[in-house]
């Protein structure tokens, strides 16, 4: 490693302790095997950053970058550990830290150090992110560090998109994996791993390090939500290395997170997850964001995921599940039959879940929900694996109706709806006509049910979605704890437009987008919540026939 003239290595008496105890839940010394920790090498890397790297933006711009103890632990472990052949021990690093903890400065400094001091001939060094703008953030920090320090700047050629030092070069990459084949990477930093749309770019970059003697790949990210993703895969692997379930001497797991069992409203939990709390992220800011999450259930998952690194069930929680669970009440559907009933139907596609929800409005204004679900019987096990829910068990328990074949049998759905409609005081059967014209014509024109059009764009869904949320929060909804409906409600992510209108988004929702039951519950409660005397579509237009169906212009 090159010793720049103004870098003086002074061993810290605490460095060994910092390296040993500074990685949450992980002791790198206990898993070292035949690797050894070289304090002088570790200290030199820290001193280089302290003396040669400066802040580029904000109130500290131009001032030396001082690494906090947790950052020193990362740098010391990456650059202090060596194998018997003298090469680097850790080849892959997973840094899991919430937003606002100064990660951009840290990884920019790591990139600059590798460019100048890693001693790799012809080093190709890259930073990558889900989009070029994000990757540029790190590059701009690194370029600023180089240009603001004469000892670094005089040794470099700084270009718009690259920094060259001798025969080594650092570049920021865009996200297109197809253009990255043929690289011979020495060091790679993948920023915001949770934002990668798939694993393709990560795999291409990882395989590009194969011919290097001591490659280094650093993933740095905040938490993803619950889904299949390369971020969650790496997080799960890192957790197993940390916990001793996987023996991987070359993988460094740096995980700062709260858990689902932690009190997310507690300042102690905030400190546990945010190593730079009180430094780059102020306590006042976190307290304000937490208060916002408490007051707005829609923001709760955002706060948990981005500021506490809790992997949530979905990206943006629409409803807090404790509010939903508080609405559980065991009741007999037969006791509801004298009350007015609104039904809502979501056909989805023939190969997925079809859902119907009955909403009975009591005399004191409570909404009692009775859901029904249909799925095709063929490939049910495959659907279980895809959606990761027990469809077959639910079917045995009578919670889901299995129809014959590999697609939902709409004739069975029609029969079941008519049977249920004959037992209740049906006011309306609301349905989105999209992809459902034939069945709705049969239910309306042929069977005589009061079918009304209920599209699923902002104009049609915003009012019902807000009414449903308010009813749940106020405790005016009753349901029997049906696990299928609960799963679907937990999956819901809502979109909001510039005017504040909201609607469920199936594409963004968890559980492979299975929110059909939640959508029907929203529609049914929304219709039932209309003020008495409101002139419904059925009263004003009559039964909806197939030739009444128009394009969905508000979706």
N, C-alpha and C positions, 0 to 999 in steps of 0.2 A: 504494500500500500504506500502511496506517495505521501511523504510528510511535507505539507506545505509550510513555508517559513514561519507563519504566525500561529501555528498550532503546537502548543506545548502540552505534552501528556503528563498529567498529574494524577496519580492513582488516588481514588477516593476510598477511604476506609470502609465505606458503606456499600460499595458497588457490588460486592459478592452477595451481601444481604438483599440488595435491591433486585438483583437478577434472580435470586432464589425465591423471594417472597412477593415479587411484584406482579406476577401473572396470576390472576384470580383462579384459585382452586387447582393450580398446577405447579408442581415442583420439577423444574427441568433437570435438577441435579439427581433426583431420584430415578429418572428415566434415561440417564446419560449413557449407560453402557460403557463403551471404551472411548467415548468422546470426552474432551477436557475443556474446562473454561479458562480462557486466557484473559485475565483482567486488563492487561495492558492494551490488547486489541480492542476490547470493549470500551475502555476509557477513551482511547484515541477517537473512536467513532463519535462518542458523546461530545468530546472536546471539539472535534471538527465542526459539529453542528452548532455548538455554542458560540464558537469564535468566527465561523465563516458564513453562517446562514442568518439572514435577517428577515424580520416580518416584512411583508410586501404591501399589505392592505390594512385598513382600519386605524385605530388610534395608536397602535404600536408600530406602524409602518416605519421602517428604517432602523428600528431597535433590534438588538441581538435576540435571536430565538433561544429562549431558555426552556429546556425540556423539563416537564414535571416528572416526579419520581416514576409514575406509571409509564411515561414515554421513555424514560431512561431504561426501565426494565425491558421494554421491547427492543430498543436499539442494542442494549448490552447482550441480550440473548441472541439476537440475529447475528451480530458481528463478533461476539466473544467466544462462541462455541466452535471448536474445531474437531475434526475427525483425526484418526491416527495418521492419515496421509497429508494432513495440513489443510484440507479443504473445509468448507463451511459445513456445519452439522445440519442446520435447519434449511430445508430447500423449499418448503411451503409454509406460509404464515397466514393465519385467519384472524383478522382483527375485527372484532364485533363490538362496535361502540355507537351509542346514540348520537343524534345530530347535535351540532354546536360544540362538540368536544375537541375542536381543533385538529381534526384528522387531515384536512387538506395541507396544512402547514407541515404536519409530521411526515406525510408520505412524500411531499415535495422535497423535504430535507433528506429523506432516505434515498430518493432518486439522485439527488445532487451528490451525496456521498458516494454512491455506487459508481457514478460517472467519473469521479476524480480519484477515488481511493481503493476500489475493489480489486485492482491489479489484474483485470481480465483483458487479454489482448483482443482488440476488435469487438469490444462489448456492444451488443445491440440491446438497448434499454427502452422499454415502452411503458406508457400508461394508457389504459383503455377504460372505457365506460360504455354505458348503453347508448349514448349519443356523443357526437363530436363536441358539443358545447360543454358537457360535463367533463370530458377528457381534457378539454382546453383549460378548465379551471386549475387543474393540477399543473399543467404545463406552464401556465402564466405565472403561478407561484414559483415554480422552479427557475424559470427564466429570470424573474425578478431577483431571486436570491443570487443568481450568478452575476447579473449585471450590476447589482448593488455592492458587490464585494470585489475590489480591485484584484486581489490575489486569485480569485476565480475567473474574473472577466478576462484578464490578460492571457489566460491559458486556453480560452475557449473561442470558438466561432459561433456566434449566436444568430440564428436565422428565424424567420417567421414561424416555422413549424418544427424546428429541430435545434439541438445544441450539440456541437461537436467538440470533443476534447481529445486531441491526438487522433488515434484511429477508432475511438469509441463515439457512439452517437446515441442521443435520447430523443424520442419522438412521441407525440400523442397520437393515438389511433382512433379512428371512427369505429362504428359497431359492426360493419359488414364483415362477417367471418370469411366469406369467399375470397377476399382480397388479401388474407393474411397468411396463406400457405407459402412456404418457402422461406419463412423467417428462421433466423438462427439466434434465438433470444437468450440473453444472459440474465436479464432481470425484467420482470413484468409486474406492474401494479394494476390490479383490476378494481376500480373504484365503484362504489354503490352496486355491489354484486346483486342485490335484491332487484335491481331494475333491469337486469338482463332478461330479454324475452324468452330465451332458451339457453341451452348449454353449449351451443355450437361454437361461439366465439371463444369461450373459456377452454373448450377442448382443443381447438386449433392452436391457441397460444401455449397451452401446457405442453402439447406435443412438439412445439417448436424449440423447446429447451433441451431436447434429448442429446445433443452432441456437446453440450457445455460441461465443464468439469465441476462447477459448483453453482448451478443455476439457482435463482431465487424468484419465487412467485408469491406475491402478497395480495391477498383478498382483503378488502376493507369495506365494511358495509354496516348499515343499520338493518334492523330485522325485516324480513319478509312477512307476509301473512300466510295462513295455513293453506298450502297448495303444493303441488309438485313443482319444484324449481331447483336450479343449480345452487341458489343461495341456501335454501333449506337443507339440501343434500350436504353441502360443505359445513353448515352449522351443526348438523347432526353428527357428522364425522368428527368435527373438532370437539364436540361435547364428549364423545366416546374416548377420544385421545386424552382429554383432560381428566376424565373419570377413571382412566386406567382400563377401560374395556377394550381398547385397541392399542397395541404396542407399535407405535410409529415414532421412532427416534428422530425422524427428519421433519416432523410436523409440529409447528408451534401454535397452540390454541390460546388466543387472547380474547376472552369472552367477558364482556361487561353487560350484565343483564339483570333485570328483576324476573321473578317467576310468577306464574299464575296464582300461587299461594300467597305471594307478598301483598301487603296493603299498598296499592298503587298511589294512594293519597298521602302516604307518609314521607316526610322529608328524609328519613333514614333510608328508605327505599330509593329515593331519588339519588342520594349520594352513592348507594351501592351500584347503581347502574351508570352513573355519570362521573367518571374519574376526574373530569375537569370542572366539576360543579364549584362555582365560586371563582373560577379562573376565566375560561372562555365562555362558559354558560352560567349566567347569573341565577342565583336562587330566586330572585324576584321574577325572572322570566319563567322558570319552571313552575313556580307557585301560580302565576297568572294562567299558564297553559293548563295546569291541573284544575283550577277553578272553572275554566272554560269547559273542560271535559266533564266535570261534575254537573254543570248546568245544561250541557248539550250532549245527550247520548250519542248523537251523530259523530261527535268529535272524540268520544272516549277511546275508540280503537286507535285513532290517529295519535293521540297522546301516548297510549301504552306502547305502541309499536315504534314510533319515532323518538320518543324521549326516555323510554324505559327498556327498549329492546325486547318487549314481550311479543312473541309470535301469536297474533290474534287470529280468530276464526276467519275474519275477512278484512279487507283493506280498510273500509270505513264502516264501523258498526252503526247500523240504523237504530236498533233497539238494544238496550241493555238486557241481557237474558234474565237477570234477577227480577226485572220488572215483568217480563213475560211469565216467569215461573210464579210470581206472586198472584197471577190471575187464575191459577189452577183451582178448579172446583169440580168435584165429582157430581155428576148429575145424570139423570135418565132422559134420553131424547124424547121419550113418550110424554114426559111432563111438560114439554115445550110446545106440543103440537097445536095448542089453541092460540098461541101467539103468532103475530105476523112473521113471515119468513121471507128472506131475500136469499137467493142463490147466485153464485158466480161460478163460471166455468172457464178453465184455461186448458185448451186442448194441447198446447205445446206442439210437438210433432208426434207422428204415429209411433216412433221408436222410443220415445221418452215417457216421462210421467204425465198423465192427464189428471187434473185435479178439479174437484168441486168442493165448494164450501157453502154450508147452510148457515145463515145468521138469523137467529131468532131474537127479536127485540122485546124485552120484558116490559111490564107496565111501569116499572120504575127506571126505565131507560138503560138497562144493562144489555149487552150484546153477547149472546151465547153462540159459540161456534161449534159446528159439527163438520169435520172435514172427511172427504172420501178421495181415494187415489186408485188409479188403474195403471198397470204396467204390463207389457207383453211377457208371456211366460218363457218363450225361447230366449236363450242366452242370458237368463236372469243372473247366473253366477258371474258372467262377464260384466254385467252391469253393477253387481256388488263390488267387484274389484275396481271398476272405473270410478264409481262414486264413493267407495269406501263406507258403505252403509249396509245393514243386514236386510235387504229386500225380502229374501226367502223367509227369514224369521218373522218379519212383519206380515208377510202373507199368511204364514201359519197362525199368527195371532189375530188374523182378521182385520189388520190395519191397512192392508193393501189388497186390491182385487187383481188377480192374475188373469189376463185374457189369453185365449189361445193364439198361437202363432208368434211371429217375430215383430209384429206391430200391434199397437193398441187397437182392439176391436171396437170400432165406433158404434156398431149395432148393440154391443153389450153396454156401452156407456149410455146410449140412448135409452135402452130398456131400464137401466138402473135409475137414471134421472127421472123418468116418468113414474117409476114405482115410488120414489121418494116424494116427488111433487104431489102425488095423489094423497099423501098422508098429511100434508102441511097446509097452512094458510099462505100459499105462495103469492107474493106480491110481484116479484120480478125474477127472471133468470138473466143475469148480465153476462155477456160474453164478448170477447174480441172477435170480430168476423174474419180476421186474417187467418187464412188456411182452414176455416171452419164453416164455410158457406153452406155446404151440403147438409151437414149435421144440424146447423142452426135452422135451416129451412124446414127440415123434418120436425125438429122440436117445436118450431113456431107454427108454420103453416099447416103441417099435417097433424101434429099432436095437440095443438092449441095452447101451448104454454106461452106465458107472457114474456117472450124473449126480447131483451133490449140490448142495443149496441153499446158496448163499453170498450173503447179503444185503449191502448196502453201507452200512448204518448204523454207528454207533459200536460197538455190541456185536459185530458181525461183523468190522469192518475194523480196529479198533484193534490187536489182537494181530498180525495179518499185516502191518500197516503198520510197526509197530515192529520186527518180526522182519526185514522186508525192509531197512529202514534200517540195522539193526545188521549184517546180512549184507553189505551194500554197503560200509559203513565198514570192516568187518573184512577185506574183500577176498575174501569167500567166494562172491561172485556172478561168473559168467562170461557174457559176451555178446560178439557179434562186431562191435559198434559200429554196429548197424543204425541209420541216421539217423532213421527214422520213430519208433522206440522212444526214441531219445535226445531228439528234439524233445518227445515227450510227457512223458518224465520231467522235462525242464527246465521244463515248464509247471505241474507239480504244486504246488498250494497245499494245506496241510492245515489243518483246523479242529481245535480242541481244546475239549473240554467241561470243566466244573468239576472233574470227577474225573480229568482228565489223559488221557482217552481221545482218540484222534486218528483222523481219516479224511480221505481226499482230498476236496476240494470242487471239483466241476466248474464250478460257477457262478463261482467266484472265480479259477480258474486262467487262466493266459495262453494264447496261441494259440487264442483263441475257445473255450476250455474243452476242447480236445482232449487228453485224458489217458487215453483208453480203453486204450491199450496198457500204460501204467504201472499202471493199476488191475488188469489181468489178470496182470501180472507180480507184483504184490503178492499177489493171491489165490493164484496158483500156488505161489509161494515159501512163503506162509503155510501152505498145506496140506502142502507137502513138509517143512516145518520141524517139523511136529507130532512129538512124541516117538514112538519106535517102540512099537507096541502100543496106541496111542491108538485108541479105538473111534470111528471116523468116522461121520458121518451115514449114509453108504452102508452100512456094516457093521451099524449098529443099526436103520436104518429101511428099508433097501432102496432101490431106484431111486426117484427123485423123479418122481411123475406130476403131470399138470396139476392134478388135484383135490387135491393136497397143498399147492398154493401158497396161502399166506395173505397177508394184508396186511403190508406192511413196517413193523412197529411199532417198529423200532429206528433208523429213518432220521432 
